[in-house]
């Protein structure tokens, strides 16, 4: 792959994560982390089943099967080491939510620090670290808040 193709593939994984979370497809999110570690506020979680379970246990889904969120990922910077088959990325995330009776609003903002590995010619997550710097009312998004 060319450097541009590697960067595009990694950027697409970052976007795919947001799409799957917003669709409520936690099994799909888990599949992205089959051989990876997800580090959030609850500590590290490993593998597909662990990530899927963590999301099911913490994120509230509504009648339409989604968390009624929109993850906007911006300021994406990707650094690829093609020879080593590794990449790192950093980005910002802002989570918006709209609930019945409440307007669309930002509920959280933070950063992702990601590591990727190329296996069998395909890029995969190796690790995602999530740091939320700003939190609003997440009571309609995260259980127990």
C-alpha positions as a printed Julia matrix, in Angstrom:
145×3 Matrix{Float64}:
   0.0    0.0    0.0
   1.06   3.57  -0.53
   1.42   5.99   2.36
  -1.78   7.74   1.29
  -3.67   4.42   1.11
  -2.39   3.39   4.56
  -3.44   6.73   6.05
  -6.85   6.47   4.4
  -7.38   2.93   5.69
  -6.54   3.99   9.26
  -8.76   7.09   9.0
 -11.6    4.89   7.74
 -11.29   2.65  10.81
 -11.6    5.69  13.06
 -14.75   6.74  11.18
 -16.16   3.19  11.22
 -15.94   3.09  15.02
 -18.11   6.23  15.27
 -20.62   4.9   12.75
 -21.01   1.59  14.56
 -21.37   3.14  18.03
 -23.97   5.61  16.76
 -25.87   2.76  15.07
 -25.93   0.78  18.33
 -23.97  -2.03  16.64
 -21.88  -3.01  19.63
 -21.0   -6.4   18.13
 -19.61  -4.52  15.14
 -17.58  -2.26  17.42
 -16.31  -5.33  19.25
 -15.19  -6.86  15.95
 -12.99  -3.81  15.37
 -11.17  -4.68  18.6
 -10.8   -8.44  18.05
  -7.08  -8.3   18.8
  -7.0   -4.96  20.56
  -7.31  -3.18  23.87
  -9.83  -0.42  24.6
  -8.86   1.87  27.47
 -11.53   4.2   28.77
 -12.66   5.49  32.13
 -13.52   1.99  33.3
 -10.04   0.6   32.71
  -8.72  -1.61  29.93
 -10.99  -4.05  28.08
  -9.61  -6.62  25.63
 -11.0   -8.3   22.53
 -14.32  -8.39  20.73
 -16.41  -9.87  23.53
 -14.94  -7.59  26.18
 -15.53  -4.4   24.19
 -19.04  -5.46  23.16
 -19.94  -6.34  26.78
 -18.5   -3.06  28.09
 -20.64  -1.06  25.65
 -23.79  -3.09  26.37
 -23.25  -2.64  30.11
 -22.66   1.12  29.96
 -24.37   2.72  26.94
 -28.13   3.28  26.95
 -29.97   2.2   23.79
 -33.38   3.59  22.84
 -36.45   2.18  21.03
 -34.76   2.62  17.66
 -31.83   0.46  18.82
 -29.37   3.35  18.9
 -27.92   5.53  21.66
 -29.29   8.54  19.74
 -25.76   9.93  19.51
 -23.51  11.38  16.86
 -19.77  11.02  17.41
 -17.96  13.77  15.48
 -14.28  12.85  15.14
 -12.05  15.75  14.08
  -8.43  16.9   14.02
  -7.39  13.41  12.91
  -3.6   13.07  12.62
  -2.21   9.73  11.41
   1.43   8.63  11.43
   2.21   5.42   9.55
   5.34   3.29   9.78
   4.75   1.2    6.66
   7.91  -0.82   7.12
   6.92  -1.9   10.65
   3.26  -2.28   9.69
   2.15   0.02  12.49
   0.39   3.36  12.76
  -0.62   5.82  15.43
  -3.41   8.37  15.33
  -4.71  11.09  17.55
  -8.03  12.85  17.19
 -10.7   14.82  18.96
 -14.19  13.51  19.59
 -17.35  15.42  20.4
 -20.45  13.4   21.24
 -23.82  14.93  20.45
 -27.15  13.49  21.59
 -30.8   14.23  20.9
 -33.46  12.67  23.11
 -37.25  12.96  23.06
 -38.14  16.24  24.74
 -34.54  17.48  24.7
 -32.72  19.42  21.98
 -29.65  18.21  20.13
 -26.68  19.05  22.33
 -23.05  18.17  22.93
 -22.7   15.86  25.93
 -18.98  15.07  25.94
 -15.7   16.04  24.29
 -12.29  14.46  24.46
  -9.45  12.79  22.62
  -8.63   9.42  21.11
  -5.09   8.06  21.04
  -5.02   5.03  18.76
  -2.49   2.43  17.69
  -2.97   0.2   14.66
  -1.29  -2.85  13.17
  -1.38  -4.15   9.62
  -2.16  -7.89   9.57
  -2.56  -9.93   6.42
  -2.6   -6.71   4.43
  -5.38  -5.08   6.49
  -5.19  -2.39   9.14
  -6.7   -3.19  12.54
  -6.98  -1.45  15.88
  -4.29  -2.5   18.36
  -5.31  -0.02  21.07
  -7.68   2.87  21.65
  -7.29   5.21  24.63
 -10.22   7.53  25.3
  -9.85  10.61  27.48
 -12.97  12.7   28.0
 -11.97  16.24  29.01
 -15.38  17.88  29.03
 -18.59  16.2   30.1
 -22.08  17.62  30.14
 -25.26  15.78  31.02
 -24.49  12.17  30.06
 -27.38  10.72  32.1
 -29.23   9.81  28.89
 -26.17   8.11  27.42
 -24.27   6.26  30.15
 -25.9    4.03  32.76
 -25.57   5.13  36.37
 -24.74   8.78  35.61
